Amino acid sequence: MAAKRQTRAPVFAALGDETRLALVAKLCGGRPCSISQLTRGSKLTRQAITKHLRVLESAGVVHSIRMGRESRFEFDPQPLEGIRKYLDFVSEQWDQALSRLTSFVED
């Protein structure tokens, strides 16, 4: 279980920033976006957006594709699926613990 936590921790860390969450939301549209497209409408520089994208890429949440002279970024839902499964597991543990507590208190 510890190994799985180590692989999930970078995803949680990457998604713990509102700018990166906004980038993921933009990339969920299904088509690859360039840094210029992702910078549009933002007060951040291209360099700042690139830095955030590298964090997301390092966590596996996005990946880049080289198209001509520019890189385009795509969302990869697989790491989030692992997070969802982990949160479902934790939620089930909490439900069981609350059920045991309820039984204990009611007896």
C-alpha positions as a Python dict, from the first residue, in 0.01 Angstrom:
ca = {
    (1, 'M'): (0, 0, 0),
    (2, 'A'): (290, 238, 72),
    (3, 'A'): (417, 205, -286),
    (4, 'K'): (76, 297, -422),
    (5, 'R'): (63, 603, -193),
    (6, 'Q'): (399, 715, -329),
    (7, 'T'): (273, 698, -687),
    (8, 'R'): (-45, 888, -599),
    (9, 'A'): (119, 1160, -390),
    (10, 'P'): (261, 1349, -693),
    (11, 'V'): (-87, 1355, -851),
    (12, 'F'): (-241, 1501, -535),
    (13, 'A'): (45, 1753, -513),
    (14, 'A'): (11, 1852, -879),
    (15, 'L'): (-364, 1901, -845),
    (16, 'G'): (-323, 2097, -522),
    (17, 'D'): (-269, 2422, -712),
    (18, 'E'): (-560, 2622, -854),
    (19, 'T'): (-367, 2720, -1168),
    (20, 'R'): (-291, 2357, -1247),
    (21, 'L'): (-653, 2262, -1180),
    (22, 'A'): (-759, 2531, -1428),
    (23, 'L'): (-515, 2393, -1686),
    (24, 'V'): (-652, 2042, -1639),
    (25, 'A'): (-1005, 2178, -1684),
    (26, 'K'): (-902, 2344, -2011),
    (27, 'L'): (-739, 2023, -2131),
    (28, 'C'): (-1043, 1809, -2050),
    (29, 'G'): (-1201, 1933, -2372),
    (30, 'G'): (-1041, 1640, -2549),
    (31, 'R'): (-814, 1813, -2796),
    (32, 'P'): (-445, 1894, -2749),
    (33, 'C'): (-369, 2257, -2666),
    (34, 'S'): (-56, 2463, -2721),
    (35, 'I'): (97, 2675, -2450),
    (36, 'S'): (-33, 2983, -2635),
    (37, 'Q'): (-387, 2847, -2624),
    (38, 'L'): (-354, 2761, -2255),
    (39, 'T'): (-210, 3106, -2174),
    (40, 'R'): (-496, 3289, -2347),
    (41, 'G'): (-723, 3454, -2092),
    (42, 'S'): (-470, 3411, -1812),
    (43, 'K'): (-261, 3671, -1636),
    (44, 'L'): (29, 3426, -1627),
    (45, 'T'): (322, 3427, -1867),
    (46, 'R'): (397, 3145, -2108),
    (47, 'Q'): (692, 3053, -1888),
    (48, 'A'): (470, 3023, -1580),
    (49, 'I'): (216, 2811, -1768),
    (50, 'T'): (499, 2592, -1899),
    (51, 'K'): (627, 2542, -1545),
    (52, 'H'): (282, 2431, -1427),
    (53, 'L'): (244, 2200, -1726),
    (54, 'R'): (578, 2034, -1645),
    (55, 'V'): (455, 1962, -1291),
    (56, 'L'): (137, 1807, -1433),
    (57, 'E'): (340, 1612, -1688),
    (58, 'S'): (576, 1485, -1419),
    (59, 'A'): (273, 1355, -1226),
    (60, 'G'): (139, 1189, -1541),
    (61, 'V'): (-178, 1399, -1555),
    (62, 'V'): (-86, 1551, -1893),
    (63, 'H'): (153, 1457, -2168),
    (64, 'S'): (299, 1659, -2450),
    (65, 'I'): (300, 1588, -2820),
    (66, 'R'): (540, 1763, -3051),
    (67, 'M'): (355, 1915, -3349),
    (68, 'G'): (588, 2108, -3574),
    (69, 'R'): (762, 2376, -3375),
    (70, 'E'): (536, 2366, -3074),
    (71, 'S'): (432, 2122, -2808),
    (72, 'R'): (69, 2047, -2749),
    (73, 'F'): (-56, 1911, -2423),
    (74, 'E'): (-323, 1648, -2365),
    (75, 'F'): (-503, 1539, -2051),
    (76, 'D'): (-441, 1179, -1939),
    (77, 'P'): (-729, 1057, -1717),
    (78, 'Q'): (-552, 737, -1605),
    (79, 'P'): (-376, 882, -1297),
    (80, 'L'): (-705, 1035, -1183),
    (81, 'E'): (-873, 698, -1215),
    (82, 'G'): (-616, 563, -970),
    (83, 'I'): (-692, 853, -736),
    (84, 'R'): (-1065, 786, -765),
    (85, 'K'): (-1015, 420, -674),
    (86, 'Y'): (-798, 521, -379),
    (87, 'L'): (-1059, 769, -254),
    (88, 'D'): (-1331, 505, -294),
    (89, 'F'): (-1119, 268, -84),
    (90, 'V'): (-1064, 530, 188),
    (91, 'S'): (-1433, 622, 181),
    (92, 'E'): (-1529, 257, 230),
    (93, 'Q'): (-1292, 233, 528),
    (94, 'W'): (-1455, 540, 681),
    (95, 'D'): (-1803, 399, 621),
    (96, 'Q'): (-1703, 74, 794),
    (97, 'A'): (-1548, 264, 1087),
    (98, 'L'): (-1861, 477, 1129),
    (99, 'S'): (-2078, 169, 1112),
    (100, 'R'): (-1872, 2, 1386),
    (101, 'L'): (-1894, 318, 1597),
    (102, 'T'): (-2271, 338, 1548),
    (103, 'S'): (-2308, -26, 1652),
    (104, 'F'): (-2089, 31, 1957),
    (105, 'V'): (-2282, 341, 2067),
    (106, 'E'): (-2624, 185, 2010),
    (107, 'D'): (-2546, -135, 2202),
}
